[in-house]
Amino acid sequence: MTTTTHVTDLYPTRGATEVVTPRQDPVVWGSQDTPGPVSAGDLQALDRDGFLAVDQLIGPDEVEVYRRELDRLVTDPGIRADERSIVEPKSQEIRSVFEVHKISEVFARLVRDERVVGRARQILGSDVYVHQSRINVKPGFGASGFYWHSDFETWHAEDGLPNMRTISVSIALTENYDTNGGLMIMPGSHKTFLGCAGATPKDNYKKSLQMQDAGTPSDEALTTMASEYGIKLFTGKAGSATWFDCNCMHGSGDNITPFPRSNVFIVFNSVENTAVEPFAAPIRRPEFIGARDFTPVR
């Protein structure tokens, strides 16, 4: 006999209309005594703004190692044929490779690096596992961006994450200029959850990984949020990193410059916030997008 544990939906979304819900969860879950590399001042800034920029998380020699591995993966015909690879619609070049910490031991070591996982444990106040990992490649001359969205809206609706106890890090493997499609975040937007309108289609992930549709905020909601919070564009040298809360409203523009923009993106979730059934989707997304292996990173 099996029993189903009921989990309260704190963040309704994908209904008939947009719904605004104040955040019900902490941003920083660790206490002042929780050990880790993030200073008290930076934790306060993360709580306030929803993000934390690190000028140099990894050194130039390490950047070269990870960039060579990225180049190897995106030019491997076997990787291209794998369902975990997402191809750019226009250029037919690889845009992302998911579950990269399982495909590549080089990136698996990066996930286990205390400079990386140590920050995640400190912020989330517990052991963590990888909910999602990927490398992103944004080549020059027309690589498309990602429209405004909250990651948690999707992870809650389609992956079944109950609470906002998830943190992402984007580590730059090329320089992020103010012109080549960099990450934009609305500071402070993580304190408000915007439940989006419209039902989730079956197998929505196949379309959304190339172009977001379901879970997209309205123009009116985005205008209101941008007017209240403003927009910050992130730039930085290769090796820099941006940590950001799962509910930050964020996006990126197209890259029409000659200068590519590549990064490795790792999502850490607390082992005390493991996924249940989706809150607003007919089926789960595949495990290479939303993990069901909750083994802590060691």
C-alpha positions in Angstrom: 0.0 0.0 0.0 1.3 3.4 -0.9 0.4 6.8 0.6 0.7 10.2 -1.0 1.9 13.0 1.2 0.0 16.2 0.6 2.2 19.3 0.2 0.7 22.7 0.4 1.0 24.8 -2.7 2.4 28.1 -1.3 2.9 29.6 -4.8 -0.1 29.1 -7.1 0.7 29.6 -10.8 -0.5 28.6 -14.4 -4.1 29.4 -13.6 -6.6 31.5 -15.4 -5.0 34.8 -14.4 -1.7 36.1 -13.0 -1.4 36.0 -9.2 1.0 37.9 -7.1 2.1 36.1 -3.9 4.5 37.6 -1.3 7.5 35.3 -0.7 6.8 32.8 2.1 10.4 31.6 2.5 13.7 32.9 3.7 16.3 33.9 1.1 19.3 33.0 3.2 18.5 29.8 5.2 21.8 29.4 7.0 22.4 31.1 10.4 25.3 33.5 11.2 27.1 30.4 12.6 26.8 28.4 9.4 30.4 28.0 8.0 31.2 29.0 4.5 33.1 31.4 2.2 30.4 34.1 2.0 30.8 37.1 4.3 28.0 38.4 6.5 27.8 41.6 4.4 27.5 39.6 1.2 24.7 37.4 2.7 22.8 40.6 3.7 23.2 41.9 0.1 22.0 38.6 -1.3 19.0 38.7 1.0 18.2 42.3 -0.1 18.9 42.1 -3.9 18.6 38.4 -4.7 22.0 38.1 -6.2 25.7 38.1 -5.4 28.5 38.8 -7.9 31.9 37.3 -7.4 34.7 39.0 -9.4 36.9 35.9 -9.6 35.5 32.5 -8.5 38.0 30.5 -10.6 41.4 31.5 -12.0 42.5 32.0 -15.6 44.2 28.6 -15.8 41.0 26.9 -14.6 38.9 28.9 -17.1 41.0 27.4 -19.9 40.4 23.9 -18.6 36.6 24.4 -18.5 36.5 26.2 -21.8 38.4 23.4 -23.5 36.0 20.9 -22.0 33.0 23.0 -23.2 34.5 23.1 -26.7 35.1 19.3 -26.7 31.5 18.7 -25.6 29.8 21.0 -28.1 31.8 19.6 -31.1 31.2 15.9 -30.1 28.7 14.3 -32.5 27.6 11.9 -29.8 26.8 14.8 -27.5 24.9 16.6 -30.2 22.8 13.6 -30.8 22.0 13.2 -27.1 18.6 14.4 -25.9 20.4 16.5 -23.2 21.7 18.8 -26.0 19.6 21.8 -27.0 20.2 23.2 -30.5 19.8 26.8 -31.5 16.8 27.0 -33.9 18.3 29.5 -36.3 22.0 28.4 -36.5 21.5 24.7 -35.6 24.5 25.0 -33.3 24.4 23.6 -29.8 22.9 26.1 -27.4 23.0 24.1 -24.1 24.1 20.7 -22.8 22.2 19.6 -19.7 23.3 17.3 -16.9 26.9 18.3 -17.7 28.1 17.2 -14.2 27.1 13.6 -15.1 28.4 13.8 -18.7 31.8 15.3 -17.8 34.1 14.5 -14.9 35.8 17.9 -15.5 32.5 19.7 -14.7 31.7 17.2 -11.9 34.9 18.4 -10.1 33.7 22.0 -10.4 30.4 21.1 -8.8 32.3 19.5 -5.9 34.7 22.4 -5.5 34.2 24.0 -2.1 34.3 27.5 -3.6 31.1 26.4 -5.4 29.2 23.9 -3.3 30.4 25.5 0.0 28.7 28.7 -0.9 25.5 26.8 -1.8 25.5 25.0 1.5 26.1 28.2 3.5 23.3 30.0 1.7 20.7 27.2 1.9 21.7 26.1 5.4 21.9 22.4 4.6 23.5 19.8 2.4 22.6 20.3 -1.3 22.2 18.3 -4.4 22.2 19.4 -8.1 18.7 20.1 -9.4 20.1 21.0 -12.8 23.4 21.7 -14.5 24.2 22.8 -18.0 26.7 24.6 -20.1 25.3 27.5 -22.2 26.9 28.6 -25.4 25.8 31.9 -26.9 27.9 32.3 -30.1 28.1 35.7 -31.8 26.1 37.0 -34.7 22.6 36.2 -33.6 22.4 33.7 -30.8 19.0 34.3 -29.2 18.3 35.3 -25.6 16.0 34.1 -22.9 12.8 36.1 -22.2 12.0 37.3 -18.7 11.1 34.6 -16.2 11.5 33.3 -12.7 13.3 29.9 -12.6 11.3 28.9 -9.5 8.0 29.5 -11.3 9.0 26.7 -13.7 10.7 24.5 -11.1 7.7 24.7 -8.9 5.1 24.3 -11.6 6.8 21.6 -13.7 9.4 20.0 -11.4 7.6 20.1 -8.1 10.0 22.0 -5.9 7.9 23.0 -2.9 9.8 25.9 -1.5 12.2 28.7 -2.5 15.3 26.9 -1.1 17.3 26.8 -4.3 20.3 28.9 -5.5 21.9 29.1 -8.9 25.4 30.1 -10.0 26.4 31.2 -13.5 30.2 31.0 -14.0 31.5 32.9 -16.9 33.9 31.1 -19.3 34.1 34.0 -21.7 34.0 37.7 -20.9 30.5 39.1 -20.3 30.4 42.5 -21.9 27.5 44.9 -21.7 26.8 44.1 -25.4 26.9 40.3 -25.9 23.6 39.2 -24.3 24.5 39.2 -20.7 22.3 38.2 -17.7 19.8 40.9 -16.5 18.1 40.7 -13.1 15.5 42.9 -11.4 17.0 43.5 -8.0 14.6 42.7 -5.2 12.2 40.9 -7.4 12.9 37.6 -5.6 10.7 38.8 -2.7 7.5 38.6 -4.9 6.3 35.5 -6.7 4.5 36.1 -9.9 2.2 33.2 -10.7 1.7 33.2 -14.5 -1.5 32.7 -16.5 -2.2 29.7 -18.8 -2.1 26.0 -18.5 1.1 24.0 -19.0 1.1 21.9 -22.2 2.3 18.4 -22.1 6.0 18.1 -22.9 6.3 21.9 -22.6 10.0 21.5 -21.9 10.7 20.6 -25.5 9.6 24.1 -26.6 10.5 26.1 -23.5 14.2 25.2 -23.6 14.5 27.0 -27.0 11.9 29.7 -26.5 10.0 30.3 -23.2 6.2 30.4 -23.6 4.3 28.9 -20.7 5.4 30.6 -17.5 6.0 33.9 -19.2 4.9 37.0 -17.4 2.6 39.6 -19.0 3.9 42.9 -20.4 1.9 44.7 -17.8 3.4 42.7 -14.9 7.0 43.1 -16.2 6.4 46.8 -16.6 5.3 47.1 -13.0 8.2 45.1 -11.7 10.8 46.9 -13.8 9.4 50.2 -12.6 9.6 49.1 -9.0 12.9 47.2 -9.0 14.9 48.4 -12.0 17.2 46.2 -14.1 20.8 45.3 -13.5 23.0 44.0 -16.3 25.9 41.8 -15.2 29.3 42.1 -16.8 32.6 40.5 -15.8 35.8 38.7 -16.9 36.0 35.0 -17.6 36.1 33.3 -14.2 33.6 35.7 -12.6 30.4 34.3 -11.2 26.8 35.5 -10.4 24.9 33.7 -7.6 21.2 34.4 -7.7 18.1 33.3 -5.9 15.7 30.9 -7.6 12.9 33.5 -7.7 14.7 36.4 -9.3 13.0 37.8 -12.4 15.7 37.6 -15.0 16.5 37.2 -18.7 19.0 37.9 -21.4 19.1 39.5 -24.8 20.2 38.3 -28.2 23.9 38.3 -28.9 24.4 40.1 -32.2 28.1 40.9 -31.5 31.0 38.9 -32.8 31.9 38.1 -29.2 30.7 34.7 -27.9 29.3 34.3 -24.3 29.6 30.9 -22.7 29.0 29.9 -19.1 28.4 26.9 -16.8 25.2 27.0 -14.9 24.6 25.0 -11.7 21.4 24.9 -9.7 21.8 23.7 -6.1 18.7 22.7 -4.1 18.5 21.9 -0.4 18.1 18.2 0.5 15.3 19.4 2.7 13.4 20.7 -0.3 13.3 17.7 -2.6 11.0 17.6 -5.5 7.4 16.2 -5.3 4.9 15.9 -8.1 4.6 19.0 -10.3 2.3 21.7 -8.9 1.0 22.9 -12.3 1.9 20.5 -15.0 0.4 17.2 -16.3 3.7 15.3 -16.1 7.2 15.7 -14.7 10.0 17.0 -16.8 12.8 14.6 -17.7 15.4 14.0 -14.9 18.2 15.6 -16.9 16.3 18.9 -16.5 14.8 18.5 -13.1 16.7 15.9 -11.0 15.1 13.2 -9.0 18.4 12.0 -7.6 18.7 13.8 -4.3 22.2 12.5 -3.4 24.1 15.3 -1.6 27.1 16.7 -3.3 30.3 15.5 -1.5 
